[in-house]
Amino acid sequence: MTVDKLKMHSSDLTEKNVDLIAELFPTTVTESMDAEGIPQRAIDFDALRQELSSEVVVVEGAQERYQLDWPGKRAAAFAANAPITKTLRPVREESVDFDTTKNLFIEGDNLEALKLLQESYLGKIQAIFIDPPYNTGNDFIYNDSFGVTTREYMERSGQIGTDGERFVTNTESSGRLHSNWLSMIYSRLKLSRNLLRATGVLFVTIGDAESANLRRVLDEIFGEKNFVANIVWQSRTSISDDLEVSPNHNHVLVYSRDRDHLAFWGEPLREDEYTNPDGDPRGPWKLVPLDANKPGGDTHYAVENPETGQSFWPPQGRSWAINPRSMRALMDDGRIKFGLRGDSAPKRKLFLAERNERGDTRTPSSILIDAGTTKSGSEEVARLFGQKGVFDYPKPTALVRRLLSYATLGTKDAIVLDFFAGSGTTAQAVLELNLLDQGTRAFILVQMPETTAPESAAAKLGYATIPAVARQRIRLASDVLASTVDSADVDTGFRSLRIDTTNMVDLQVGPDDLVQASLAGAVGSVKSDRTDEDLLFQVLLDWGLDLSEPITVEGAGDHRVLAVADDALIACFTDEVSPEVVRAIAERHPLRAVFKDAGFASDAARINAEQIFRELSPETDLRTI
C-alpha cells in the first residue's frame, strides 16, 4: 500500500470558491496565464458581472483569456436573464384529457417559455432533446438562416465606424453567418441548464455547419467536464453527388447537468449473445475478460486451470480485476471458464438472468446506424397524416426514442422537455417508450407559432401553423397507440397552453412579491378577456407549482372554486367574495389560497378574510392578485 503525506496546510479557499462559482455560473470559468506563462483556471469577472447585472455590461480590460466570443454574446446573456411580463393561458379546446394529463404543449417563443418554466420546473427535467435550426441558409418551415447583412455585422462587431469607414479588410467574414445563430442558441441553452436534474441529460442534434461552435457553447454553459459524447447519427443512406463528400450524418451532442451524478443507461441486452453449452442451471451466459488496466497491489498473480494445471498470468502491463480470494470464490461457484475449450486465460461467466434482474444494459456506441433516417422520419409523418410533405426533415421517432431511453430507462416517471418541438416527434417518442416499458414519462413541448407556407401540404390540409401540425400529430399518434393491446395506462393527452401577456392591467406587484397573509395594498385590475383558469395558471407560475397538477372545478356557495392537487392550492376569483366562501375554503386547510383582490368589497372584508384564515387555517399561505 502507499502512504500519502499529510498536506500540513489549510485548504485552498480560492480554489474552493472557484469551484462554487463554476457550479453556479459555469459560463464565467475560463483560462488565463500565470506569471510563468502556465495556463490556469480563472474567473472571467466581466462574465460574472454580467450574470449579476440587470443590464448589458461593457467589457473592461484587454487581458487575453480562453473564450468563444461573437458580436451580440453579451446581449444574449442579458436576454437570458432579463425578466418578462408574460403568462401561460390554457386552451382547453386544443387539449386532450386536459383535466388528467401530465403532458404539456406550449405555443409561443421558446425563450419566453423557458423563462416561464424556471420556477415550476427548476431542477425537475430528466432529459432535454432539441433539434434546433441548423443554420444552413436554406428556408425550412423554421426560419433557420440566422445570417445578417455584411453592413449589420461589421457595425455590430466594430469593423466599420458610423461614417462607414472600414477598420479591417476582411469584409466577408463568415462570422456574420454565425453570430445571430449563436446568440439565439446561447440564451436558450443557458436557461435550459437550470431546468435539468442533477442526474439529467441534454441531447442536441446539429449538422456540420455549427457543430464545432455549438460544442464550445455547450462547454461554456454546462462545463467541459459535463460533456458525455458526440454521437454520430447516420441521417441518410443515399449518396449525394453535389459535394466532394456526401453528408450522410448529423451530430448528437450529449451533455450532463452534473457528470458526478449522471444517470445514463445503454442498449437492451441481446439475448442471442448468451448461450448455455455446459447446461448451467443458472441459464444462458457469456464470457467476459477478467483483466484490468490497474497493475500492482494484490491483483498480479498466476491463475491455475484445475483441469489442465496450466497457469495464466494477466496480459503484459495489466492485472486481474479481482484479488486471489475473489478469484477462488468465483471458481468455487462455477463462474470461471478457461475459454470454451479450456485452453485459454480465465474469463468470468456473465448470466443473462442475473443481468436482467439488475437492469443491466449494453454500453451504447458513439455511432448510430440503426436509429432511422430523415427519410424514415418523413415517412412516419406521411403515414399519420395520409399525405407527404406535411413537415420537412422531421427526426425519426426511432432516434429520439433511443436517446431518451439512455436518459430515462431507470427513471420511467421522468419529465422530458423539447423546446424546438417541430412536428412533435419527441411527444410520439415518449408515448411509444411508455408503451414499451410501462413507463409514466411526461413531455413538455414548446413550439413557436410559425405559419405554414401557403402552398404547403400542411396548409392545404388546414393547418395554418406548425403548432397546429404538432398537436394533430400527437393526436394521430395517440390513436395508433390506442389500437394496441397494452395502451390503456399510457397518458396520451396534453394540456395546450399559449404564451400571452400578463393577465393584469398595470400590475405593479405579483403574488410572489406579497408578504404572507398580507392582503392590503395588493390591488390589480384583471383584463376583461381573462378567465379564472387564465388567472390560475399565472398563479401556478408565480408560486412555482407543477403546471400539470390535476385541477377540479367546484362550487362553494354560489361561486366557482378551483382546487389544485388535493388542495395544495385553492383559488376563487369571483368578483364578490363572501365570508361564507372564505370560511368554506379555510375549513379545508389548503396549503395555499388565493383570491382576486377586487373581489373584496372593502378593506374591512379583506381584513375579515385574513382573520378567518388566522382562526381556522393559520398554516395556509394566503395571497391575492
Secondary structure in CASP SS format (residue, H / E / C, confidence):
PFRMAT SS
TARGET T0000
AUTHOR 0000-0000-0000
METHOD secondary structure of the structure
MODEL  1
M C 1.00
T C 1.00
V C 1.00
D C 1.00
K C 1.00
L C 1.00
K C 1.00
M C 1.00
H C 1.00
S C 1.00
S C 1.00
D C 1.00
L H 1.00
T H 1.00
E H 1.00
K H 1.00
N H 1.00
V H 1.00
D H 1.00
L H 1.00
I H 1.00
A H 1.00
E H 1.00
L H 1.00
F C 1.00
P H 1.00
T H 1.00
T H 1.00
V E 1.00
T E 1.00
E E 1.00
S E 1.00
M E 1.00
D C 1.00
A C 1.00
E C 1.00
G C 1.00
I C 1.00
P E 1.00
Q E 1.00
R E 1.00
A E 1.00
I E 1.00
D C 1.00
F H 1.00
D H 1.00
A H 1.00
L H 1.00
R H 1.00
Q H 1.00
E H 1.00
L C 1.00
S C 1.00
S C 1.00
E C 1.00
V C 1.00
V C 1.00
V C 1.00
V C 1.00
E C 1.00
G C 1.00
A C 1.00
Q C 1.00
E C 1.00
R C 1.00
Y C 1.00
Q C 1.00
L C 1.00
D C 1.00
W C 1.00
P C 1.00
G C 1.00
K H 1.00
R H 1.00
A H 1.00
A H 1.00
A H 1.00
F H 1.00
A H 1.00
A H 1.00
N H 1.00
A C 1.00
P C 1.00
I C 1.00
T C 1.00
K E 1.00
T E 1.00
L E 1.00
R E 1.00
P E 1.00
V C 1.00
R H 1.00
E H 1.00
E H 1.00
S C 1.00
V E 1.00
D C 1.00
F C 1.00
D C 1.00
T C 1.00
T C 1.00
K C 1.00
N C 1.00
L E 1.00
F E 1.00
I E 1.00
E E 1.00
G C 1.00
D C 1.00
N H 1.00
L H 1.00
E H 1.00
A H 1.00
L H 1.00
K H 1.00
L H 1.00
L C 1.00
Q C 1.00
E C 1.00
S C 1.00
Y C 1.00
L C 1.00
G C 1.00
K C 1.00
I E 1.00
Q E 1.00
A E 1.00
I E 1.00
F E 1.00
I E 1.00
D C 1.00
P C 1.00
P C 1.00
Y C 1.00
N C 1.00
T C 1.00
G C 1.00
N C 1.00
D C 1.00
F C 1.00
I C 1.00
Y C 1.00
N C 1.00
D C 1.00
S C 1.00
F C 1.00
G C 1.00
V C 1.00
T C 1.00
T H 1.00
R H 1.00
E H 1.00
Y H 1.00
M H 1.00
E H 1.00
R H 1.00
S C 1.00
G C 1.00
Q C 1.00
I E 1.00
G C 1.00
T C 1.00
D C 1.00
G C 1.00
E C 1.00
R E 1.00
F C 1.00
V C 1.00
T C 1.00
N C 1.00
T C 1.00
E C 1.00
S C 1.00
S H 1.00
G H 1.00
R H 1.00
L H 1.00
H C 1.00
S H 1.00
N H 1.00
W H 1.00
L H 1.00
S H 1.00
M H 1.00
I H 1.00
Y H 1.00
S H 1.00
R H 1.00
L H 1.00
K H 1.00
L H 1.00
S H 1.00
R H 1.00
N H 1.00
L H 1.00
L E 1.00
R E 1.00
A E 1.00
T E 1.00
G E 1.00
V E 1.00
L E 1.00
F E 1.00
V E 1.00
T E 1.00
I E 1.00
G C 1.00
D H 1.00
A H 1.00
E H 1.00
S H 1.00
A H 1.00
N H 1.00
L H 1.00
R H 1.00
R H 1.00
V H 1.00
L H 1.00
D H 1.00
E H 1.00
I H 1.00
F H 1.00
G C 1.00
E H 1.00
K H 1.00
N H 1.00
F E 1.00
V E 1.00
A E 1.00
N E 1.00
I E 1.00
V E 1.00
W E 1.00
Q E 1.00
S C 1.00
R C 1.00
T C 1.00
S C 1.00
I C 1.00
S C 1.00
D C 1.00
D C 1.00
L C 1.00
E C 1.00
V C 1.00
S C 1.00
P C 1.00
N C 1.00
H E 1.00
N E 1.00
H E 1.00
V E 1.00
L E 1.00
V E 1.00
Y E 1.00
S E 1.00
R C 1.00
D C 1.00
R H 1.00
D H 1.00
H H 1.00
L C 1.00
A C 1.00
F C 1.00
W C 1.00
G C 1.00
E E 1.00
P C 1.00
L C 1.00
R C 1.00
E H 1.00
D H 1.00
E H 1.00
Y C 1.00
T E 1.00
N C 1.00
P C 1.00
D C 1.00
G C 1.00
D C 1.00
P C 1.00
R C 1.00
G C 1.00
P C 1.00
W E 1.00
K E 1.00
L E 1.00
V E 1.00
P E 1.00
L C 1.00
D E 1.00
A E 1.00
N C 1.00
K C 1.00
P C 1.00
G C 1.00
G C 1.00
D C 1.00
T C 1.00
H C 1.00
Y C 1.00
A C 1.00
V E 1.00
E E 1.00
N C 1.00
P C 1.00
E C 1.00
T C 1.00
G C 1.00
Q C 1.00
S E 1.00
F E 1.00
W C 1.00
P C 1.00
P C 1.00
Q C 1.00
G C 1.00
R C 1.00
S E 1.00
W E 1.00
A C 1.00
I C 1.00
N C 1.00
P H 1.00
R H 1.00
S H 1.00
M H 1.00
R H 1.00
A H 1.00
L H 1.00
M H 1.00
D H 1.00
D C 1.00
G C 1.00
R C 1.00
I E 1.00
K E 1.00
F C 1.00
G C 1.00
L C 1.00
R C 1.00
G C 1.00
D C 1.00
S C 1.00
A C 1.00
P C 1.00
K E 1.00
R E 1.00
K E 1.00
L E 1.00
F E 1.00
L H 1.00
A H 1.00
E H 1.00
R H 1.00
N H 1.00
E H 1.00
R H 1.00
G C 1.00
D C 1.00
T C 1.00
R E 1.00
T C 1.00
P C 1.00
S C 1.00
S C 1.00
I E 1.00
L E 1.00
I C 1.00
D C 1.00
A C 1.00
G C 1.00
T C 1.00
T H 1.00
K H 1.00
S H 1.00
G H 1.00
S H 1.00
E H 1.00
E H 1.00
V H 1.00
A H 1.00
R H 1.00
L H 1.00
F H 1.00
G C 1.00
Q C 1.00
K C 1.00
G C 1.00
V C 1.00
F C 1.00
D C 1.00
Y C 1.00
P C 1.00
K C 1.00
P C 1.00
T H 1.00
A H 1.00
L H 1.00
V H 1.00
R H 1.00
R H 1.00
L H 1.00
L H 1.00
S H 1.00
Y H 1.00
A H 1.00
T H 1.00
L C 1.00
G C 1.00
T C 1.00
K C 1.00
D C 1.00
A C 1.00
I E 1.00
V E 1.00
L E 1.00
D E 1.00
F C 1.00
F C 1.00
A C 1.00
G C 1.00
S C 1.00
G C 1.00
T H 1.00
T H 1.00
A H 1.00
Q H 1.00
A H 1.00
V H 1.00
L H 1.00
E H 1.00
L H 1.00
N H 1.00
L H 1.00
L H 1.00
D H 1.00
Q C 1.00
G C 1.00
T C 1.00
R C 1.00
A E 1.00
F E 1.00
I E 1.00
L E 1.00
V E 1.00
Q E 1.00
M C 1.00
P C 1.00
E C 1.00
T E 1.00
T C 1.00
A C 1.00
P C 1.00
E C 1.00
S C 1.00
A H 1.00
A H 1.00
A H 1.00
K H 1.00
L C 1.00
G C 1.00
Y C 1.00
A C 1.00
T E 1.00
I H 1.00
P H 1.00
A H 1.00
V H 1.00
A H 1.00
R H 1.00
Q H 1.00
R H 1.00
I H 1.00
R H 1.00
L H 1.00
A H 1.00
S H 1.00
D H 1.00
V H 1.00
L H 1.00
A H 1.00
S C 1.00
T C 1.00
V C 1.00
D C 1.00
S C 1.00
A C 1.00
D C 1.00
V C 1.00
D C 1.00
T C 1.00
G C 1.00
F E 1.00
R E 1.00
S E 1.00
L E 1.00
R E 1.00
I E 1.00
D E 1.00
T E 1.00
T C 1.00
N C 1.00
M E 1.00
V E 1.00
D C 1.00
L C 1.00
Q C 1.00
V C 1.00
G C 1.00
P H 1.00
D H 1.00
D H 1.00
L C 1.00
V C 1.00
Q C 1.00
A C 1.00
S C 1.00
L C 1.00
A C 1.00
G C 1.00
A C 1.00
V C 1.00
G C 1.00
S E 1.00
V E 1.00
K C 1.00
S C 1.00
D C 1.00
R C 1.00
T C 1.00
D H 1.00
E H 1.00
D H 1.00
L H 1.00
L H 1.00
F H 1.00
Q H 1.00
V H 1.00
L H 1.00
L H 1.00
D H 1.00
W H 1.00
G C 1.00
L C 1.00
D C 1.00
L C 1.00
S C 1.00
E C 1.00
P C 1.00
I E 1.00
T E 1.00
V E 1.00
E E 1.00
G E 1.00
A E 1.00
G C 1.00
D C 1.00
H E 1.00
R E 1.00
V E 1.00
L E 1.00
A E 1.00
V E 1.00
A C 1.00
D C 1.00
D C 1.00
A C 1.00
L E 1.00
I E 1.00
A E 1.00
C E 1.00
F C 1.00
T C 1.00
D C 1.00
E C 1.00
V C 1.00
S C 1.00
P H 1.00
E H 1.00
V H 1.00
V H 1.00
R H 1.00
A H 1.00
I H 1.00
A H 1.00
E C 1.00
R C 1.00
H C 1.00
P C 1.00
L C 1.00
R E 1.00
A E 1.00
V E 1.00
F E 1.00
K C 1.00
D H 1.00
A H 1.00
G H 1.00
F C 1.00
A C 1.00
S C 1.00
D H 1.00
A H 1.00
A H 1.00
R H 1.00
I H 1.00
N H 1.00
A H 1.00
E H 1.00
Q H 1.00
I H 1.00
F H 1.00
R H 1.00
E H 1.00
L H 1.00
S C 1.00
P C 1.00
E C 1.00
T C 1.00
D E 1.00
L E 1.00
R E 1.00
T E 1.00
I C 1.00
END
